[in-house]
Amino acid sequence: MSNVPAVTDATFDTEVLQAEGPVLVDIWATWCAPCRRTEPIIEELAAQHGDKIKFVKLDADANTETVTKYGVVSIPTFNLYAGGEVVKSLVGAQTKKQFLDELAEYL
């Protein structure tokens, strides 16, 4: 069972844009091999740092409105939102160290 909840077009504003603290959105698809490779890393980061950053997943195929709104053209894309705005965007598979380096100021 995943400890990273899913968000949808319908819940994105409430769960991400109106969240109290920073939110990392993992934009993925079931057919995406790099997405599957990074999933365990995101799960681990969520377990270790979920008290500082909220981690959620967004299925790109099922939520095209949000994907289009934020100009996502490649997956996986990891957008970090703070105060309702994208403050950081990582495209492509990342290592745990890369995630930790990129998210350090929020951890």
LINJO-V902106 format. One line per field, one symbol per residue. ss: DSSP state (H for helix, E for strand, - for the rest). phi: phi as a letter, one per 20 degrees, with the letter a starting at -180 (. if undefined). burial: b if it has 24 or more other ideal C-beta (glycine too) atoms within 12 Angstrom, else e. Layout:
ss->???
phi->???
burial->???
This chain:
ss->----EEE----HHHHHH-----EEEEEE----HHHHHHHHHHHHHHHHH----EEEEEE----HHHHHH-------EEEEEE--EEEEEEE----HHHHHHHHHHH-
phi->.fedfedcgfdggffdfdffdfcedeebbfeefffffegfffgffffecffdcedcdcfffecfffgfgemfdbcfcddddbmncfdacddnfcefffgfffegfde
burial->eeebebbbeeebeebbbebeebbbbbbbbeeeebbeebbebbeebbeebeeebbbbbbbbeebeebbeebebeebbbbbbbbeeebebbbeebbeeeebeebbeebe
